[in-house]
């Protein structure tokens, strides 16, 4: 076994067609290995199934025209599949594959696969033998319809061997684009997932991801959108990890922050499932008269019968005050029903210089729920 053979040339060498083809194949092989082993195969950009409403002129049946948007995919052999413009799916092609099926609400899979074609252009130069020679190969594609359940064929494809070239005929790798519904002899809708198998998108294989700007961002879309989540890791003098939602200006409003010293700051509350010998926590802010929540997974019945013991810690929250105002907590308690009683006294000489005013207040609360381990240790 040998490694990839890189063509080498010297002055005066007579070049045969095989030498030039080897140069092309060497470059294709390197690109395919990169795509195959440093990335996960799938849709790179575009290639969504797009619908347009239509009406059958003969029957009046309303249906949709389905097209594949322009885009790029990389198949599991490392070959790029490029669709340069939208492609309308032909109902006749669907009927050829699935026309004999009984009527069903189940969606049918749509696949994209690479294909080589001779380009629609004049033949190349005439060779010494006097015959026209082919000098170009169009790296094209095919859109295929599958039978019900054929999406498993795409999910179960096995990667090629380490040194194999990208897919060329007769090799065929299926990239699932989505699904179409069929009713009354026409397409009636599209889906991105069915029967547990969804359209697959390209990814990256990496143990280390580094950011040149000093901040690394993970988000769920290709562009920033207000209200969408993001995870931001920043370095510098105050490194931290922030999970939050995008604001209108593109900044991330923190919902959870982990500082470099390990401190955790959250805007909401946290909780988890309860098991014997464990402790769960709920936290947040409550105002006078509010009922404190139990940690997630804890029921009032568990507290009432003694299986769970509740511990509550309250910290009075200082309200916004004028520069001259004084604040003093009067009461911060919780009763047996977990209802908060919070009163504060505020003295503001610019409003009422004679006496302070007592008013409802707010507290930051921490509710600990503990479960004693059983005698059996379970």
N, C-alpha and C positions, 0 to 999 in steps of 0.2 A: 504494500500500500504506500502511496506517495501523497504528499500534500498538494495544494493547488500549484499548477504549473504556470508561471508568469512568462509570457513571451519576451524574448530578448533579441535585439537586432544588431547588425553590424554593417559597416559601410560595404557597398558592393554586393550585398546579399540579394539574391533573387527571391522576391516574396511571392508565395503562392496564395491562393484564396484561403487555404486552411490556416496560414499564418495570420492573416487579417481577422478571420473568424475567431481564432484563438484569443486575439486581443480583446474582441468584444465579449466573448464568453468569460474571460478572466474577470473583466469588470462586472459583468452581470452576476457572476458567482459571488464576488465579494459583497455586492449590494444585497444579494439574497441572504447570505449568511448573517449580515448585520441585521436585516429586518427580521429574520427568523429567530435569532438567539438573543438579541438585545431588546426586542419588542414582542408584544402579544399581537397575534393576527386579528384582523377585524376591520370594521369601517373606520376610516381615518377622518373623512370629511364628507358631508352631504349624503347622498344615496338614500334619502328617505322616500317612503311611498306617499305620494301626493295625490289628492283626489280633486276632481272637478265635477260638479253636478251636471247631469245630462238627462235627456228624455228620449226614449225610443220613439222615433217618428211614426212607426207602424202600430205599436201597441199602446203608446202613451205611458209605458212603465218608466218611472223615475229610477235612475241608477247613477253610478259615478264612473268617470273615466279615471283610471289609475296610471300614474307615470312614476318613473324612478328619477329622482333629482340628480343632477350632475354631481360628481364627487369622486373620491378615491378610496379604494380599499387595498389592504395588503393581505394576501392569502397566507395559509400556513406553510407554504414553501418559500415565502419571501418575495413573491412576485407582486408588483404593483398592478392593480386593475383600475384603469382610468376611464371614467365616463365623462366625456367632455360637454355633453348637453343632455337635457331631459329626454327620457325614452318612454314613449307611451306603450303600456302593456296591451298586447293584442288578445282579445277575447277568444279568437280562433285558436291561439296557441294554448290557452287554458283548457278549452274544450277538448283539444286533442289529447291532453293528459288526463283530465278529470271529468270529461263530458258524460261518461257512463255512470257516475256516482249518483246515488239517491240524494234527494234534497236534504241539506243539513245546515245547521247554524255554525258548524265548526269552521274555522278559517284554514285556508290552504297556504303552505309556505311558498315564498318567492326567493329564489337564489340568484346570486351573481357568481360567474366563474370566468376565468381568463380564457382567451382564445386567440390563436394566431390566424391572420388572414392576409391574403395578398392585397396590397393597397389598390384602390381604384384610380390608377394613374397609368400613363403610357409605359410600355416595357422599357427596360434599361438598355444600355448599349449592346450592340450586336457583338458576340464573341467571335474569335477566330474561326470557330466551327460554322459560323454563319447563322446560328440560332439566337433568338432573343433570350437574355438572361434576366433572372429576377435579382434585383439589387436591394430590395427593401422588404421587410416583414412588418405588417401592422400588428402591434400588440393590442388586440381588441378584447372583446368581452361577449358573453352571452347572458341573457336573463332567462332563467328557467323556472317553470312551475313544478312543484312537487305534489305528491299524493299526501293524504292525511297521515301524519306521523313521520313523514320524511325529514322533518326538522331534526330528528335524532341522527340522521346521517351526517349533518354538519357538526353536531355536538360530539359525535364519536370519531371524527377523523383523527388519524394518527399522524404525528409530525414525521417528515422525511428524515433519512439518515443525515449524519453530520455533514458529509461532503456532497450531498445531492444538489443538483442545480435547481433553479426556480422552475415552476410548473410550465412545461411545454407539452403540447399534444403528444400522446393521448392522455397524459396526466390531467386530472380535473379536481380542483379544490373548490368546495361549495362555501360561499359566504352568504349567510342568511340575512336578507334585507328586511323581512317582516312577513306579514300574512295578508291575504285578501279574502273577503267574504264573497260568496257567489249566490245569486238568487234570480230567478226568472230569466235566465240566460244572459245575465250581466253581472259585472262587479257591483257590489252594494256597500262596500266599506273596507277599511284596512285596520290592522292591528300591528303593534310592535312586539307582542309576546303572546304565546299560546301554549297550553299544555306543558308549562314549566320551562319552555325554551324561548329566549328572547334574542332579538338582533344583537350581535356581538360587535363591540367597538374595540379599536386598537388600544394597546396599553404599552407599558414599559417595564422591563425587568432590570431592577437596580437595587443594590444593597445600600448605596449612598446617593443621596440627592443633595447637591450643594447649590446655594444661591449666591450670585456675584454681588447683588445689591445689599446683602446683609439681612434680607427678609425673604422667607419662603412661604408661599401662599398655596393652599389647596382649596378649590371651590368646585361646585357641582355643575357648572356651566362653562362654556367657552368665553363668555363675557360677564362682566359684573352686572348684576341686576339687583335693584333694591329689594330687600326682604329675603334674599337668598343667603344660605349659610356659607361661612368660610372659616378656615383654620389657618392662623398666621403664626409662624415661628420667627422671632426677631432676635438678633444678636446685639452687639454694641455694649454700651455701658449699662443698660438695663434690659438684659435679655428676658424674654417671657414667651409663653405660649398662650394664644388667645383664640377662643372659639366665639363667634358672634355672627351677626347678620349685617349685610351690606346696607349702608345708608344711601341717600340719593346722590351724594357727592362722590361715592366710591369708597369711602372710609368704612371700616368694620366697627360696628358698635359692640363692645364686649358683652358677652353673656357669661363667660367663664374665663378666668385668667389664672395661669400658674406662673408665679414669679420664680426667679432664679434661686431664691432661698427655699423654695418648696411651698410657700404660702399659696393657698387656694382662695380665690374670690369668685363668688357666684352671685348673679342677679336674682335667680329664682330660688327654689328649694331643691333638696336632694333627698333621695330615699332609695330603698331596695327591698328585696325579699327577706322574710324573717325565717330564721332557722334556730334550733335549740342552741343555747349558749352564745347567741350573737347579739349585737346591738345595732339598731337602726336609728337614723337621725332624720328629723325634719327641721328646717329652719326657714326664717323669713321675717316679715314685719307684720305686726297686728296693731289695730287701734282698739280703744276702749270699747268693750262689749263684744268683741269678736271671739268666735270659738276657735281654739287652736287646732290645726289639723294633726292627725296621727301620721307617722311615717308610712310610706307606701308599703302595703302588705300586712299592716296591723289593723285589726278590726276592733270595734268597741266591745264586742263579746269577749275577745281575748283579754282585754283590760279588766272587764267586769268580773270575770271568773278567776283572775289572778295569774293567768298564764304569762301575761306580759305586765311588766312594771314600768310606769311612766315617770320620767324625771324631767322637770321643766326649769329652764333658766331664762330669766327676763332681764333685759337691759334697756332702761328708758332711752328713747331716741330724742335728741335735742331738736326742737323745731327751729325753722328759720327765724332769726331774731334781728331786731334793729341793734345798732351799735350800743345803745344805752340800756337795752333790756337785760334783765336777769332771769335765769331759769332755775327752777328747783323742782325735782320730782316729789310728789306727795305720796303716791301709792303706785305700786307695780306688782300686782298679785294675780293669781289664777286660782279659780275655785275647783271643786271636785269634778265639775263638768267640763273643765279645760276652758272656761270663759274668762277672758282677760278683764281685769279691772285696773285701769291706768288713769291717774289724775296728775296733773302738773300745775305748778304755780308759776305765773309769769308776772314780773314787775317791770313795767315800762313807764318811767316818769313822764315821757313825752305824751302818753295817752291818758294815764290815770296816776297822778303823783301821790295820791292819798294812800292807796292800798294795792296790793297785788291782786291778780285775777286768777281764779282757779278754773281750769278747763280740762276737757278730755285730752289724753295724750296718746302716744304711740310707743311701742316697744319692739326691739329686735328679740325674737324668741329662738330658743333651741330646745327641741323636744327629743329626748332620748328614750327609746323603747328597748328594754332588755328582757331576754328570755333565759330563765335558768335551765341549765342542761338537765336532762332526765337522769334517773339513777342508772339507766342502761347506757348513758353516754350518747344517745341518739338525739 
